[in-house]
Amino acid sequence: MASSDFARLPGFRDFAPDEMALRRHVFGAWGRVARRYAFRQYDGPPLEPLELYVEKSGEEIVGQLYAFTDRGGREVAMRPEMTPSLARILAERSRAMPKPIRWFSTPQLFRYERQQRGRLREHFQWNVDIVGEAGVSADAEVLAVALDGLRELGLGPDDVRARVSDRRLLAAILDGLGVSPDDHVAAFGVIDKVERQPRERSLERLTDEAGMSSAAAETLLSLLEEGDIDDVRTTFGDHPAVGEALDGFEAYLGLLDALGFGAFIDFDLRIVRGLAYYTGIVFEVFDARGELRAVCGGGRYDRLLELVGGQPLPAVGFGMGDVVLTELLRDLDRLPDVAPGVDYFIAIIGDDLRPRALDLARQLRDAGSSVAYPLKSQAVRKQFKAAENEGAKRVIVMAPDEVERGEAVVRDMESGWERTVSLDRLVGALEGE
């Protein structure tokens, strides 16, 4: 049977050692940063009840999922996101837990979507959430974790930008423009697509779909395109709800500045996040050149736990996918060297010395070093070539004459420098350097 009969499924990835090393590099940064911020790791099953996602996102999400009926007659789906699982887990146990709850996870997620750069049908995602704290300090903490995770991977404010907004502030602005609360969802839908459609089309949709006057639509678009916080306060300074939302949002920005991330932040009312359950501050992180999809997105979602039968608890969190992030790191030449490497390669000259070489390998491994050696008899030249292929830092040559004297030759593969070391003191001498 031809190997093409078993080709990898479209939109999925293999992780050979080099790709696995890159994945470990990203995961390592995520885990280190999460733990520095006192988050605890959790996980859940990759298969969940389909209704869990329908309850959160509506029936239309079913077409994007790997969903099926299992042998027990249950409608199930491969998880497309982690937050519903988090909500389900906490619904069962959050009442007895001290607040706030600070959890993170790195699940593999699945969506049957059209492939494009930065989007596959599976990816790994860093999820970070704070549950049980309604104040803006939690919002600031969550975004700080996201940005610190990117900084841990070598990205700075010239590489990535966090575009932040607040749905409560935007709702207050719409109220100030005379938009009925019943039309807010329609207005949010237009705003969410402002950057992806012609300006005239946005004006037309705001008047037709959100019931805005032409003057109000023009004011809103101008604010979306060029406005800053001062412009919002100047335009709507006499509107109490806008002033209250601005005060909270400015406190949020002040906290981010105090945490050392002010240089990463851009105020941008066009960020509303498409998911309907977001209730407050929202953000998306993009590459500074604007060439890729969002690296990260999140915000406040204060009603989700109630949807799955849990207690009413405020929550804020984000998801950061590995596919777009790895594309960005590659574009900016920030990926690590993933060449193979071991600490020692033991070259064995003569099979009589193999038991002694294996004992030395055991001692070095017990001391924490990585060790390779030839698994069959080979010429010395081939053994040194194998050591080079393994990326060995040093080669320990065990040859009959030297071993008879109780010694071995150690060669540094980078400099070519050699020295003779007593076998009795070899492990201690090498590990002490």
C-alpha positions in Angstrom: 0.0 0.0 0.0 1.4 3.4 -1.0 2.5 5.7 1.8 0.2 8.4 0.4 -2.8 6.3 1.5 -1.9 7.3 5.0 -1.1 11.0 4.5 -1.6 13.3 7.4 -5.1 14.8 7.7 -5.4 18.3 6.3 -4.9 21.0 8.9 -3.1 18.7 11.4 0.6 18.6 12.3 3.3 16.0 13.0 5.8 16.9 15.7 9.2 15.4 14.8 12.0 16.2 17.3 12.8 19.6 15.8 9.2 20.7 15.8 8.7 19.2 19.2 11.6 21.2 20.5 10.0 24.4 19.3 6.7 23.4 21.0 8.6 22.7 24.3 10.2 26.1 23.9 6.9 27.9 23.7 5.2 25.7 26.3 8.1 26.3 28.7 7.8 30.0 28.4 4.1 29.9 29.0 4.4 27.7 32.1 7.2 29.7 33.6 5.3 32.9 33.3 2.0 31.5 34.5 3.7 30.1 37.7 5.5 33.4 38.3 2.1 35.0 38.5 0.9 32.3 40.9 -1.4 30.5 38.4 -2.1 26.7 38.9 -2.3 24.3 36.0 -5.4 22.3 35.1 -6.8 20.3 32.2 -10.0 18.6 31.1 -11.1 15.9 28.6 -10.6 16.6 24.8 -14.1 15.3 24.3 -17.1 17.2 25.8 -20.9 17.2 25.4 -21.8 19.1 22.3 -24.4 21.1 24.3 -21.6 22.7 26.3 -20.5 24.7 23.2 -24.0 25.3 21.9 -25.0 26.8 25.2 -22.1 29.2 25.0 -22.0 30.1 21.3 -25.3 29.1 19.7 -26.3 26.4 17.2 -24.2 28.0 14.5 -21.0 26.8 16.1 -21.9 23.1 15.3 -20.7 23.5 11.7 -17.2 24.4 12.9 -16.8 21.4 15.2 -15.6 17.9 15.0 -18.9 16.6 16.4 -20.5 13.2 16.3 -22.8 10.8 18.2 -20.8 8.3 20.3 -21.7 4.7 20.9 -23.7 5.6 24.0 -25.9 7.8 21.9 -24.4 11.0 23.3 -23.9 14.1 21.1 -20.2 15.0 21.7 -17.5 17.2 20.2 -13.7 17.5 20.2 -13.1 20.6 22.3 -12.8 23.8 20.1 -11.9 26.0 23.1 -11.2 25.6 26.8 -13.2 28.2 28.6 -16.5 26.2 28.5 -14.6 23.3 30.1 -13.3 25.6 32.7 -16.8 26.8 33.4 -18.1 23.2 33.7 -15.2 22.2 36.0 -15.8 25.2 38.3 -19.5 24.9 38.3 -19.0 21.6 40.1 -16.5 22.9 42.8 -16.1 26.7 42.9 -18.4 27.3 45.9 -15.9 25.6 48.2 -12.8 27.2 46.7 -11.1 30.4 47.9 -11.3 33.4 45.5 -9.9 34.5 43.3 -9.2 31.3 41.4 -6.1 31.6 39.2 -5.8 28.7 36.7 -4.0 28.1 33.4 -3.9 25.3 30.9 -2.4 24.4 27.5 -5.0 22.2 25.7 -5.0 21.0 22.2 -8.1 22.3 20.4 -10.0 21.3 17.3 -12.1 23.2 14.7 -13.1 22.2 11.3 -12.2 25.5 9.6 -10.8 26.6 6.3 -7.0 26.5 6.5 -4.9 29.7 6.1 -1.7 31.1 7.4 -1.9 31.1 11.2 -5.0 28.9 11.3 -5.1 25.1 11.2 -7.7 22.6 12.3 -5.9 21.9 15.5 -3.7 24.0 17.7 -2.4 24.3 21.2 -3.6 27.2 23.2 -2.4 28.9 26.4 -5.5 29.7 28.5 -5.2 31.9 31.5 -8.2 32.9 33.7 -8.9 34.7 37.0 -12.4 33.8 38.4 -14.0 35.5 41.3 -12.6 39.0 41.1 -14.7 41.8 39.5 -12.2 44.6 39.8 -9.9 46.0 37.0 -6.9 44.6 38.9 -7.8 41.2 37.6 -8.2 42.5 34.0 -4.8 44.1 34.2 -3.2 41.0 35.7 -4.4 38.8 33.0 -3.2 41.0 30.2 0.1 41.4 32.0 0.5 37.6 32.0 -0.1 37.4 28.2 2.4 40.2 27.5 5.0 38.7 29.8 4.6 35.4 28.1 5.4 37.1 24.8 8.3 39.0 26.4 9.6 35.7 27.7 9.9 34.5 24.1 11.9 37.6 23.1 9.1 39.9 21.9 8.9 43.5 22.9 6.5 46.5 22.2 8.1 47.0 18.8 7.1 43.4 17.9 3.6 43.1 19.4 0.8 45.5 20.3 -2.1 45.0 22.7 -5.2 46.7 21.4 -7.6 47.2 24.4 -11.1 48.4 24.7 -14.2 48.1 27.0 -17.6 46.9 25.8 -19.2 48.8 28.7 -17.5 52.0 27.5 -18.6 51.4 23.9 -22.2 50.7 25.1 -22.2 54.0 27.0 -21.0 55.8 23.9 -23.7 54.2 21.8 -26.2 55.4 24.5 -24.7 58.9 24.2 -25.3 58.8 20.5 -28.9 57.9 20.9 -28.7 54.2 20.0 -31.3 52.0 21.5 -30.1 49.2 23.8 -31.9 46.8 21.5 -29.6 47.9 18.7 -26.3 47.6 20.6 -25.7 44.0 19.4 -26.1 45.1 15.8 -23.8 48.1 16.3 -21.2 45.8 17.9 -21.4 43.5 14.9 -20.7 46.4 12.5 -17.9 47.8 14.7 -16.3 44.4 14.8 -15.9 44.5 11.0 -15.0 48.1 10.5 -11.4 47.3 9.6 -12.5 44.7 7.0 -15.0 46.6 5.0 -15.1 50.0 3.2 -15.9 53.0 5.3 -19.1 53.8 3.3 -20.3 50.3 3.9 -19.8 50.7 7.7 -21.8 54.0 7.6 -24.5 52.3 5.7 -24.8 49.4 8.1 -24.7 51.6 11.2 -27.7 53.5 9.9 -29.6 50.5 8.4 -28.9 47.8 11.0 -28.3 49.8 14.2 -30.8 52.6 13.6 -28.2 55.4 13.9 -28.6 58.8 12.3 -26.0 59.7 9.6 -24.4 62.3 12.0 -24.2 59.8 14.8 -22.7 57.1 12.6 -20.1 59.6 11.3 -19.2 60.7 14.9 -18.8 57.0 15.9 -16.7 56.1 12.9 -14.4 59.1 13.4 -13.9 58.1 17.1 -13.2 54.5 16.1 -10.6 55.5 13.5 -8.7 58.2 15.2 -10.1 58.9 18.7 -8.2 58.5 21.9 -9.4 58.5 25.5 -9.2 62.3 25.7 -11.4 62.6 22.5 -14.0 60.3 24.1 -14.0 62.4 27.3 -14.3 65.6 25.3 -17.1 64.3 23.1 -19.1 62.6 25.8 -17.9 64.3 29.0 -21.4 65.2 30.1 -22.6 61.6 29.8 -22.4 59.9 33.3 -22.2 56.4 32.1 -19.3 57.3 29.7 -17.5 59.1 32.5 -17.9 56.1 34.9 -16.6 53.6 32.3 -13.7 55.9 31.4 -12.7 56.2 35.0 -12.5 52.4 35.4 -10.7 52.0 32.1 -8.1 54.6 32.9 -7.5 52.8 36.3 -6.9 49.6 34.3 -4.4 51.4 32.0 -2.6 52.8 35.1 -2.3 49.3 36.6 -0.8 48.0 33.3 1.7 50.9 33.3 2.7 50.1 36.9 3.2 46.5 36.0 5.6 47.5 33.3 3.5 47.0 30.2 2.3 50.5 29.3 4.5 50.6 26.2 2.7 47.6 24.7 -0.8 49.2 24.9 -3.0 50.9 22.3 -6.5 52.1 23.1 -8.8 50.9 20.3 -12.6 51.0 20.5 -12.7 48.7 17.3 -11.8 45.7 19.5 -15.2 44.3 20.6 -14.4 40.5 20.4 -16.9 38.6 18.4 -18.1 36.2 21.1 -21.3 37.4 22.7 -20.4 36.5 26.2 -17.7 39.2 26.8 -19.1 41.8 29.2 -16.3 44.3 29.9 -12.7 45.1 29.1 -11.5 43.2 26.0 -8.2 43.0 24.2 -6.4 41.4 21.2 -2.6 41.2 20.7 -1.3 41.6 17.2 2.1 41.6 15.5 3.2 45.3 15.2 3.5 45.0 11.4 -0.1 43.9 11.2 0.7 41.0 8.9 -0.8 38.1 10.9 -4.0 37.1 12.7 -4.3 38.0 16.3 -1.7 36.3 18.5 -3.9 36.4 21.5 -7.4 37.6 22.6 -9.5 37.8 25.7 -11.4 39.8 28.1 -14.0 39.8 30.8 -16.8 37.3 30.7 -18.9 37.6 33.9 -21.9 35.4 32.9 -20.4 32.2 31.4 -20.4 30.1 34.6 -24.1 30.8 35.1 -24.8 29.4 31.6 -23.5 26.0 32.5 -25.2 25.8 35.9 -22.5 27.4 38.1 -22.7 30.1 40.7 -22.6 33.7 39.4 -18.9 34.6 39.4 -17.0 37.4 37.6 -14.2 36.1 35.3 -11.5 37.3 33.0 -9.1 35.4 30.8 -7.4 35.0 27.4 -6.3 32.4 24.9 -3.0 32.4 23.0 -2.6 30.0 20.1 0.7 28.4 19.2 0.3 28.5 15.4 0.2 32.3 14.9 2.8 32.8 17.7 5.2 30.4 16.0 4.7 32.1 12.7 5.6 35.4 14.3 8.6 34.1 16.1 9.8 32.6 12.8 9.2 35.8 10.9 11.2 37.8 13.5 14.0 35.2 13.7 13.3 34.6 17.4 13.1 30.8 17.3 15.7 28.9 19.2 18.4 26.6 17.8 16.9 23.2 17.9 19.9 21.3 16.7 20.3 17.9 18.5 22.7 18.0 21.5 24.0 15.6 24.1 26.5 16.1 26.8 28.8 13.1 26.1 29.3 10.5 23.4 31.4 7.5 24.5 33.5 6.1 21.7 34.2 2.4 22.3 37.3 0.9 20.6 36.9 -2.8 21.0 33.9 -4.7 22.1 35.7 -6.0 25.2 35.4 -2.5 26.6 31.6 -2.2 26.0 30.6 -3.3 29.6 33.0 -0.8 31.1 31.6 1.9 28.7 28.0 1.1 29.6 28.9 1.4 33.3 30.4 4.8 32.7 27.3 5.8 30.7 25.2 4.8 33.7 27.3 6.8 36.1 27.1 9.9 33.9 23.3 9.5 33.4 22.8 9.1 37.2 24.7 12.3 37.6 22.2 14.1 35.3 24.1 14.1 32.0 22.8 13.0 28.6 25.0 10.3 27.1 25.0 8.4 23.8 27.2 5.6 22.5 27.3 3.3 19.4 24.8 0.4 19.7 27.0 -1.8 17.6 30.7 -2.1 16.7 31.9 0.7 14.5 35.2 2.2 13.2 36.5 5.1 15.2 35.9 7.5 12.3 32.2 6.5 12.1 31.9 6.9 15.9 33.2 10.5 15.8 30.8 11.1 12.9 27.9 9.7 15.0 29.0 12.0 17.9 28.9 15.0 15.5 25.4 14.0 14.3 24.2 13.7 17.9 25.6 17.2 18.7 27.8 15.9 21.4 29.7 18.5 23.4 32.4 16.0 24.4 33.6 12.6 23.3 35.0 10.1 25.8 37.3 7.7 24.0 37.7 4.4 25.7 40.6 2.6 24.0 42.5 -0.6 25.2 45.8 1.0 26.1 44.3 3.9 28.0 41.7 1.8 29.8 44.5 -0.7 30.9 46.2 2.3 32.5 42.8 3.3 34.2 42.3 6.3 31.9 40.2 7.7 29.1 40.7 10.5 26.6 38.2 13.3 26.6 37.9 15.5 23.5 35.9 18.8 23.4 34.2 18.8 20.1 34.0 22.5 19.6 37.7 23.4 20.3 39.2 20.0 19.5 41.2 20.2 22.8 41.9 16.8 24.4 43.0 15.6 27.8 43.5 12.3 29.7 41.4 11.7 32.8 41.5 8.9 35.3 38.5 6.6 35.0 38.1 6.5 38.7 37.7 10.2 38.9 36.2 10.8 35.5 32.5 11.4 36.4 33.4 13.8 39.3 36.0 15.6 37.2 33.7 16.1 34.3 30.6 17.1 36.3 32.6 19.5 38.5 33.5 21.7 35.5 
